């Protein structure tokens, strides 16, 4: 299912596998929403923000598909410092 708007997004839940995850790299490359990339992370603009201006709603996503944060490696957690630095400068 191609997600074109907030309603499509809401109707397409839940996402439990890599095959239907809206945040995996194959989908991000199509949308051109990546605003920052580190070794293990992407930061993207939320296409369907819950409130306010879209610029103010961004998401940090691990490049590796993970359902839970405990699945991330130490290297992925350590690299998140670069994400935090970007977010600070972005806002």
Steps between C-alpha positions, in 0.01 A plus 500: 500500500632840406447755775395836356348681797433485874183291456684237292765490771244445775318232299815306415611417856643283656857468373669195640741384232774645287294424189226748593694750711449860379836605644736254333755650259327389178199715594707792625693518175173538309371788711818712520423587860847422638650818648794340684685171478767350725659155498201335666216755495276709279316814605193574293219753487172349603277501192185486713572698818256476785495876550664822395740579223664197338850640553449466874419128490798286408579136567828322577501151351760225520613382156458140611139392538432449872179459691657568840786719619668205674567357153739788425875450538731704720639658185151608391431653841840674502434643153176654626714780646545623142123502456455703817760753384321539167161541666639767732642694205183445293280669758 
